Amino acid sequence: MDPIKTEIVVVGAGPGGYAAAFYAADLGKKVILIERDPRLGGVCLNRGCIPSKALLHAAHTVSSARESEHRGISFGKPTIDVSKLRAWKESILNRLSGGIAQLAKMRGVQVLQGRGYFEDSRSLRVETAEGQQFVHYDKAIVAVGSKSTMPKAFDLGNPRVMTSREALEVEDIPESLLVIGGGYIGMELGTVYASLGSKVVLVEALDTILAGADPDLARPVIAYAKKAFKEVRLKTKVGKMSTSGKQIKVEFDFDSQKKEELYDRVLVAVGRSPNAEDLGLENTKVSFDEKGFIHVDEKQQTTDPAIFAIGDIAGGILLAHKASKEARIAVEVIVGEDSAFSDITIPAVVFTDPELAWCGLTELEAKAKGIEVQVAKFPWAASGRALSFDRPDGLTKLIIDPDTERILGVGIVGTGAGELIAESVLAVEMGATAKDLALTVHPHPTLSETLMEAAEAFYGHATHTLVRKKPEQG
């Protein structure tokens, strides 16, 4: 095949990669998008964000039916057709990835299916089904993402030991499931399998789950997990695993005591690692940190002037929407605009039950950095909307600068927190004050009102809760 020349080549078609390719094409650039998987969309669409949320919706349907009995509405025990559930999930993924492929075609973005390998700073080869295709480019954007970490001690070569990728395939609903890791992946998938009928035991080496979240926000999630899971074990380490017939034998280390148990399946959710190997980047001037992530500056520029990196491969917070934002910054820098990833508010959402979301400064971070803040809270037990669907376990809190009254951060736990956090991101980004939020009329009855009432609580006059405003210091 004759070499192809292009202005921009994007390696990886996940939420960062295809966003970069599409934006560059919209700005008039000739773009080639390279993806080794059959479907576009990357881990997020195919093996992460989208399939997990689809399964969480299915799980929520089961739990909602079960919880409705006390309202006088009873359903029979759910019958779960695993193959039909899996087919429904796959139909969503096919529709979305097909949509991305169609958008690429409409924008004139050439898609090469195959593995990209950098020959040097200005060219790479793509190993396609038809043979090797060489691409010469002016600028490259690396967006190859990350993968689930599988410690060697757990890698038995046994399909019963899963990462999130295999767990999302839902091959079956194991009677007993061990989840190793109390981060958002372990908690979300533990919630799915517990709702579908598995007896889930979750173990975490730290003394809390969802360690990055403020304790008061994580508390309702922990309470739900302790009720829905068979057991939640903190400060527990997994020593080793081995195959035992059709089960996995697991050795635990807890309080200096060792214990062995058998499980039908094990989900290892202990973090993610960069997809930095077999890219040929050693043939360029790109450098890496000690964990294998690519070094970038605030313009997403690597140490090679011709190459940019975005998303998980560039480290930092490993979130799809962060990758999409970095995609725009990289493209804007390439076309000559003054753009940088600086002072950008990236929200985090954990789709557990209840959902947990936050943005900006957290109370934990404020304490760690010695930043003086005031915290205003509104409990959902005082929300008519939350009570109307039996979920008063939520909480909305604002982190406020005591001098300027500017909102520095927001945390929400409760049903739909992932949707509610967007208003909070806007408030933090725009430098809104608590007064701005308190004076903004919110519709009643809604959960969004809890943001307004948390701001009103800061001033001591929230309608649906009583807050004693501390007297001014004279």
C-alpha positions in Angstrom: 0.0 0.0 0.0 1.2 3.5 -0.8 1.8 5.7 2.3 -1.0 8.1 3.3 -0.2 11.7 4.1 -2.5 13.6 6.6 -2.4 16.6 8.8 -3.5 14.9 12.0 -3.5 11.3 13.0 -5.4 10.1 16.1 -4.4 6.8 17.6 -7.4 5.4 19.6 -11.1 5.9 19.0 -12.4 6.2 22.5 -14.2 9.3 23.9 -11.0 11.3 23.7 -9.8 10.0 20.3 -13.0 10.3 18.3 -13.8 13.7 19.9 -10.4 14.9 18.8 -10.8 13.5 15.3 -14.2 15.0 14.9 -13.3 18.4 16.2 -10.2 18.6 14.0 -12.3 17.7 11.0 -14.9 20.3 11.9 -12.0 22.8 11.9 -11.1 21.8 8.3 -8.2 19.5 9.0 -7.5 16.2 7.2 -7.7 13.5 9.8 -7.0 9.8 10.1 -8.5 7.9 13.0 -6.8 4.6 14.0 -8.6 1.9 16.1 -7.5 -1.7 16.6 -10.9 -2.9 18.0 -13.7 -3.8 15.6 -16.0 -1.2 17.1 -15.3 2.4 17.7 -15.9 4.0 21.1 -13.0 2.6 23.1 -13.2 1.1 26.6 -15.9 3.6 27.7 -18.4 2.6 25.1 -17.6 -1.1 24.7 -16.2 -2.3 28.0 -16.8 0.4 30.6 -19.1 3.4 31.0 -22.0 2.5 28.8 -22.4 -1.3 29.4 -22.0 -0.8 33.1 -24.7 1.9 33.2 -27.0 -0.3 31.1 -26.5 -3.2 33.6 -26.9 -0.8 36.5 -30.3 0.3 35.1 -31.4 -3.3 34.8 -30.2 -3.9 38.4 -32.1 -0.9 39.6 -35.3 -2.2 38.0 -34.9 -5.4 40.0 -34.2 -3.6 43.3 -37.0 -1.1 42.7 -39.5 -3.9 42.2 -38.3 -5.6 45.4 -38.5 -2.3 47.4 -42.0 -1.5 46.3 -43.7 -4.1 48.5 -44.1 -1.7 51.4 -46.1 0.6 49.1 -48.6 -2.1 48.5 -47.2 -3.1 45.1 -45.8 -6.6 44.9 -44.2 -8.4 42.0 -43.2 -12.0 41.7 -39.6 -13.1 42.1 -37.7 -11.8 39.0 -36.7 -14.3 36.3 -33.5 -13.2 34.7 -32.7 -14.4 31.2 -28.9 -13.8 31.1 -28.6 -14.2 27.3 -31.4 -11.7 26.6 -29.9 -9.3 29.1 -26.6 -9.6 27.4 -28.1 -9.2 23.9 -30.0 -6.0 25.1 -26.7 -4.5 26.4 -24.9 -5.4 23.1 -27.6 -3.8 21.0 -26.9 -0.5 22.8 -23.2 -0.8 22.2 -23.7 -1.6 18.5 -26.0 1.3 18.0 -23.7 3.8 19.6 -20.5 2.5 17.9 -22.4 2.5 14.6 -23.4 6.1 15.2 -19.8 7.1 15.8 -18.7 5.3 12.6 -21.4 7.2 10.6 -20.4 10.5 12.1 -16.8 9.9 11.1 -17.9 9.1 7.5 -20.1 12.2 7.4 -17.1 14.4 8.6 -14.7 12.9 6.1 -12.5 11.3 8.8 -10.7 8.3 7.4 -10.9 5.3 9.8 -8.1 2.7 9.7 -8.9 -0.5 11.5 -5.7 -2.0 13.0 -2.9 -1.5 15.4 -0.9 1.7 15.2 2.9 1.6 15.7 5.1 4.7 15.6 8.1 4.3 13.3 9.4 7.8 14.3 8.1 11.2 15.3 6.4 11.8 11.9 5.2 8.4 10.7 3.6 5.2 11.9 2.5 2.0 10.4 -0.9 0.4 10.8 -1.2 -3.3 10.8 -4.6 -3.8 9.1 -6.4 -7.0 7.9 -5.3 -6.1 4.4 -1.7 -5.6 5.3 0.6 -2.8 6.5 -0.4 0.8 5.9 2.1 3.6 6.5 0.9 7.0 7.6 2.9 10.3 7.4 1.5 13.1 9.5 2.1 16.6 10.7 0.8 16.0 14.2 -0.3 13.0 16.1 -2.7 12.6 19.1 -2.3 9.5 21.2 -5.5 8.4 22.9 -5.0 4.7 23.5 -6.6 4.7 27.0 -6.0 2.2 29.8 -6.8 -1.3 30.9 -7.8 -3.1 34.1 -4.9 -3.9 36.3 -4.4 -7.6 37.0 -1.7 -8.3 39.6 0.4 -11.4 38.8 -0.7 -13.1 42.0 -4.3 -13.1 40.8 -3.7 -13.9 37.2 -4.5 -17.7 37.3 -5.4 -17.9 33.6 -8.8 -19.0 34.9 -11.9 -17.2 33.4 -13.5 -17.3 36.8 -11.1 -14.6 37.8 -12.4 -11.5 36.0 -11.6 -7.9 35.4 -14.4 -5.4 34.7 -14.2 -6.4 31.0 -15.2 -10.0 31.6 -17.7 -9.0 34.4 -19.6 -6.8 31.9 -20.0 -9.7 29.6 -22.4 -11.3 32.2 -21.6 -14.9 31.2 -23.6 -16.1 34.2 -24.8 -14.9 37.6 -22.5 -16.6 40.1 -24.0 -17.8 43.3 -21.0 -16.3 45.2 -18.9 -13.4 43.9 -15.8 -11.9 45.6 -15.0 -8.3 44.6 -11.5 -7.2 45.3 -11.4 -3.4 45.5 -13.8 -0.8 47.0 -13.3 1.8 44.3 -16.0 2.9 41.9 -15.6 0.0 39.5 -15.8 -2.6 42.3 -18.8 -0.9 43.9 -20.7 -0.4 40.7 -20.3 -4.0 39.4 -20.8 -5.4 42.9 -24.2 -3.5 42.9 -25.1 -5.1 39.6 -24.4 -8.6 40.6 -25.9 -8.3 44.0 -29.1 -7.0 42.5 -29.1 -9.9 40.0 -28.9 -12.4 42.8 -25.2 -13.1 43.6 -24.0 -13.2 47.2 -21.3 -10.5 47.0 -18.4 -10.2 49.4 -16.4 -7.0 48.8 -12.9 -6.6 50.3 -10.9 -3.4 50.5 -7.3 -3.0 51.8 -8.0 0.5 53.1 -10.3 1.4 56.0 -13.0 2.8 53.8 -14.5 2.4 50.3 -14.6 5.1 47.7 -11.6 6.7 49.4 -11.6 9.9 47.3 -15.0 10.9 48.5 -15.9 12.9 51.6 -16.9 10.4 54.4 -20.4 12.0 54.9 -21.1 11.5 51.2 -19.8 8.0 51.1 -21.8 6.9 54.2 -25.2 6.2 52.5 -23.4 4.2 49.8 -21.6 2.1 52.4 -24.9 1.6 54.2 -26.6 0.4 51.0 -23.6 -1.9 50.2 -23.7 -3.5 53.7 -27.4 -4.2 53.2 -27.2 -5.4 49.5 -24.0 -7.3 49.7 -23.4 -10.4 51.8 -20.5 -8.7 53.5 -18.2 -5.7 53.2 -14.7 -6.2 54.7 -12.4 -3.3 55.2 -8.6 -3.4 56.0 -8.5 -6.8 54.4 -5.8 -8.0 52.0 -6.0 -10.9 49.5 -2.9 -13.0 49.9 -3.2 -15.5 47.1 -5.7 -17.3 44.9 -5.8 -20.8 43.3 -8.2 -22.9 41.3 -10.2 -25.4 43.3 -12.4 -27.5 41.0 -15.1 -25.2 39.6 -14.3 -22.5 42.2 -11.6 -20.1 43.2 -9.9 -20.6 46.6 -8.9 -17.2 48.1 -6.7 -16.6 51.1 -7.4 -13.4 53.1 -5.2 -11.5 55.6 -7.3 -9.7 58.2 -6.2 -8.5 61.6 -3.0 -10.6 61.2 -5.1 -13.7 60.7 -5.3 -15.8 57.6 -8.6 -17.2 56.3 -9.5 -19.3 53.2 -12.8 -19.2 51.3 -14.2 -20.6 48.1 -16.0 -18.4 45.4 -17.7 -19.2 42.1 -16.2 -16.0 40.5 -13.7 -13.3 41.6 -13.8 -9.7 40.2 -10.4 -7.9 40.5 -11.0 -4.2 40.5 -7.8 -2.7 41.9 -7.1 0.1 39.4 -6.2 0.7 35.8 -2.9 0.7 33.9 -1.9 2.7 30.8 -1.9 1.0 27.3 1.6 2.3 26.7 3.3 -0.9 25.4 3.7 -2.0 21.8 3.1 1.5 20.4 6.6 2.2 19.2 6.7 5.4 21.2 10.3 4.6 22.1 11.1 5.5 18.5 9.9 9.1 19.3 10.9 11.7 21.8 7.9 10.9 24.0 8.7 10.3 27.7 6.8 8.5 30.4 6.3 8.7 34.2 7.2 6.0 36.6 3.7 4.4 36.2 3.9 4.3 32.4 1.7 7.3 31.6 2.8 9.8 29.0 4.2 13.1 30.2 2.2 16.0 28.9 2.0 19.7 29.7 -1.1 21.8 30.1 -1.5 22.0 26.3 -1.5 18.2 26.1 1.9 18.4 24.4 4.3 15.5 25.0 8.1 15.9 25.1 7.9 15.3 21.3 6.8 18.5 19.5 4.9 16.4 16.9 2.9 14.3 19.3 0.1 15.1 21.8 -1.5 12.7 24.3 -5.0 12.8 25.9 -7.2 10.8 28.1 -6.2 7.9 30.3 -2.8 7.4 28.6 -1.9 10.9 29.8 -2.6 10.1 33.4 -4.5 12.2 36.0 -8.1 11.5 36.6 -9.1 8.5 34.4 -12.6 9.8 33.2 -14.1 9.8 29.8 -15.3 13.4 30.0 -11.8 14.6 31.0 -10.5 12.9 27.9 -13.1 14.7 25.7 -12.1 18.0 27.1 -8.4 17.3 26.6 -9.2 16.4 23.0 -10.5 19.8 22.3 -7.5 21.5 24.0 -5.1 19.4 22.0 -6.8 20.2 18.7 -7.1 23.9 19.5 -3.4 24.1 20.3 -2.6 22.3 17.0 -4.6 24.8 15.0 -2.9 27.7 16.7 -5.3 28.7 19.4 -4.3 29.7 22.9 -5.8 26.8 24.9 -4.7 24.9 28.0 -6.0 22.5 30.6 -5.9 24.9 33.5 -8.5 25.6 36.3 -11.0 23.2 34.7 -13.6 21.6 36.9 -13.9 17.9 36.2 -16.9 16.3 37.9 -16.7 12.7 39.3 -19.7 10.4 39.4 -20.0 7.0 41.0 -23.1 5.2 39.7 -23.8 3.2 42.9 -27.0 3.0 44.7 -27.3 5.8 45.8 -25.3 7.7 43.2 -22.4 9.8 44.4 -21.0 12.9 42.6 -18.7 15.8 43.4 -16.8 18.6 41.7 -14.3 21.2 42.6 -12.8 21.2 46.1 -13.8 18.5 48.5 -14.0 18.9 52.3 -11.2 16.3 52.6 -9.0 18.2 50.2 -9.6 21.5 52.0 -8.5 20.0 55.3 -5.4 18.4 53.7 -4.4 21.6 52.1 -5.2 23.8 55.0 -7.8 25.8 53.1 -10.4 27.5 55.3 -13.9 26.8 54.1 -17.4 26.7 55.3 -19.7 23.8 54.6 -23.4 24.1 54.0 -25.6 21.0 53.9 -29.1 20.1 53.0 -30.3 16.6 54.0 -32.7 14.9 51.6 -34.8 13.7 54.5 -36.2 17.2 54.2 -36.9 16.9 50.5 -40.4 16.2 49.5 -39.3 14.9 46.1 -36.8 12.4 47.7 -39.5 11.2 50.1 -41.9 10.7 47.3 -39.8 7.9 46.0 -38.6 6.6 49.3 -35.0 7.8 49.0 -34.4 10.2 51.9 -30.8 8.9 52.3 -29.3 11.7 50.2 -27.3 14.8 51.0 -26.3 17.9 49.2 -23.3 19.9 50.5 -21.6 23.1 49.4 -17.9 24.0 50.0 -17.8 27.8 50.3 -15.1 30.4 50.7 -15.9 32.2 53.9 -14.6 35.5 52.7 -15.9 35.8 49.2 -18.8 33.3 49.6 -17.8 31.8 46.3 -18.7 28.1 45.8 -15.5 26.1 45.7 -16.9 22.7 45.5 -20.1 20.6 45.6 -20.8 17.1 46.7 -24.1 15.2 46.3 -25.1 11.7 47.3 -28.5 10.4 46.3 -30.7 9.2 43.5 -29.7 11.0 40.3 -26.7 12.7 41.8 -24.9 12.3 38.4 -27.4 14.5 36.7 -27.6 17.1 39.5 -23.9 17.7 39.5 -23.9 19.5 36.2 -25.4 22.6 37.7 -22.7 22.5 40.4 -20.0 22.3 37.8 -21.4 25.4 36.1 -21.5 27.2 39.5 -17.9 26.4 40.3 -16.7 27.2 36.8 -18.4 30.6 36.7 -17.3 31.6 40.2 -20.8 31.7 41.5 -21.5 32.6 45.1 -23.8 30.9 47.5 -26.1 34.0 47.1 -26.3 33.4 43.4 -27.4 29.8 44.0 -29.8 30.8 46.8 -31.5 33.4 44.6 -31.9 31.1 41.6 -35.5 29.8 41.6 -35.6 26.0 41.3 -38.7 24.1 40.4 -40.7 22.4 43.1 -40.8 19.5 43.9 -37.4 18.5 42.5 -34.1 17.2 43.8 -32.5 20.2 42.2 -34.0 22.3 45.0 -31.6 20.7 47.4 -28.8 22.9 45.9 -30.8 26.1 46.4 -31.7 25.1 50.0 -28.1 24.1 50.8 -27.1 27.6 49.7 -30.0 29.1 51.8 -28.8 27.1 54.7 -25.5 28.8 54.5 -27.3 32.1 55.3 -29.4 30.4 58.0 -32.8 30.6 56.3 -33.5 27.4 54.4 -37.2 26.8 54.1 -37.4 23.1 54.7 -34.7 22.7 57.4 -33.7 24.7 60.5 -30.2 26.0 60.5 -28.9 28.3 63.3 -26.6 30.8 61.6 -23.6 31.5 63.7 -23.5 35.1 64.9 -20.9 37.4 63.2 -17.7 37.8 65.2 -17.4 41.3 66.4 
